[in-house]
Structure formats: C-alpha cells, structure tokens
C-alpha cells in the first residue's frame, strides 16, 4: 500500500474528549501534507456537543478568514451556532451550513473526526505528527 494511502487511514489525536467542555468549540492549527508533499498550516475548529464532536476547517466560505474573533471564540451569543467573527455569518453546528450572513446557503469545509480511546482524532488527511523531522 502506498505511504499516502496509509496516512489517509491513520487517526491523528488532536486532544482528549474531555479537553473541550460540552457546548464549546476549540481551534487547532495542525500541519497538513499537500499532494505535492509540501507542508502547510491547517487550521480547524472542533465542536463538542454532549457526546458528539464536529470538525470544520477554520475558514469562512465568504472570504476565507478564520471564524474565531478571539482565541477559541467560535460560537454565537446564544452558544448554539458557529459564527464568523468578521462578518457575523452563522453556521449550524452539525452540518456547517450557513444559515445567516453573507455566505447564506454555503457550507464550512468538514473535517472527519472520530473518537478513539477518549481522544478526538482527525482522519482522512495526511498530517505531520509531532516529532516528524522538517525534511
């Protein structure tokens, strides 16, 4: 099996499930390996809602800015939707669909997450793991 295919089947631990309180969101900047082998920052947001977790690329589909207006401030004032801090677009937590604002009808880019032994893990993408050399 090619190395790239193996990486796509790997689950990368992002944080512990209990590191994000329920009804909260937290941002992370991981490092992804592009198809051409280059490494680049990959900002994501992870939302925990009870026993469920949702992940999205931390970029508003309206103008590609990060959603959080302050560090780890992703939710609207009611705490029930993700909100872009730049233009106020709001997004459903479970689908990433914009329900109000300049990008209404568009969607956040989903990030595949899974729970493994109490850890929230990203799957389906080749990431640089801590300790990998910079070659």
Secondary structure as UniProt FT lines:
FT   HELIX           3..8
FT   STRAND          12..16
FT   HELIX           17..19
FT   TURN            22..23
FT   STRAND          24..33
FT   TURN            35..36
FT   STRAND          39..49
FT   TURN            50..51
FT   STRAND          52..57
FT   TURN            61..63
FT   TURN            71..72
FT   TURN            77..78
FT   STRAND          81..83
FT   TURN            85..87
FT   STRAND          90..92
FT   TURN            93..95
FT   STRAND          97..100
FT   TURN            102..105
FT   STRAND          110..111
FT   STRAND          113..116
FT   TURN            117..118
FT   STRAND          119..122
FT   TURN            130..131
//
